């Protein structure tokens, strides 16, 4: 394990991203943007992805990226979480990018179409999303994939007493029965699909890059309005570009989902930090009985407990980012711990923020409800806490009791 403290470069990156978001995406203005033309700001994305260079942090320099790693991307996600910024950074610059990077041959960067797409993503000219439900966690079976050991569908047996008919000149054999191919099923709850230029579609024969314009993308109404969801149907004739065969595709998707779950913990950390700081600020300035409400012991204890939780969440999130950055064999363990813990802390911090603001926290105009909805949605993103606890139990050899 390396030093989990923030380096000077990471602190400088944080300052640049925080300054940009303070100027262009202040939390106080978010509820109004949700009611207006929509939360997504294309100009802000260009500034963050291209001018700051955040979109290329995970991409090697030879492909036009910054050649940094998950620790730096985690810093960006902390700041995006603090502002609940509605940008496709996690889905495109982390999950899709890490999936493409995992297609690289041993000892070198990706080649062919994957390399070209990575260069486009690093420059912020295009965005891509993995066409799986947002709730898909690392290690979970892909939707529609057969369960291990499941029987293969076969024709039903003939009825009892049936005797096959022998074809003759008078009674020729019937024409072969052709079963039409089923229509492709929609993929539910794909995050940021409405903003994507390219869909990375896992199929039985491998991973395909399909232009979003060739797919049917039906927007859904999510709980968290800052991260749009859509049902995506990719027609069978939209073959796109095959990036990898089946085995390499499955391994790359697992790697992308693992990075998404691990760095989502940093977004949850940033969200919890903002909620704690805003709660402390409000209770210092809000007076009752001629004294700040924050001076009452009951509220002091609640905020002190929350501070301890946020501090522990920082350690878990930083450990997960570092494990991903160093390629540690314990990365799945670190990610499972971070997600199982940070998702709960983020929700608790947002709930306390709403409650400690009193009546103000219940209004649409105050952004506290936006933070709570993002925290609740993030509880299910890239695997629920229960999924990660099951993963953790398996990794450390603590299976659930029989019958549970």
PyMOL commands that set and color helices and strands:
alter all, ss='L'
color gray80, all
select helices_A, chain A and resi 8-24+27-35+42-51+54-56+61-63+70-83+89-101+113-123+193-195+212-214+246-285+293-295+297-326+331-356+358-362+368-378+385-395
alter helices_A, ss='H'
color red, helices_A
select strands_A, chain A and resi 128-130+187-191+198-203+206-211+215-219+229-234+241-244+287-288+291-292
alter strands_A, ss='S'
color yellow, strands_A
deselect
rebuild
show_as cartoon
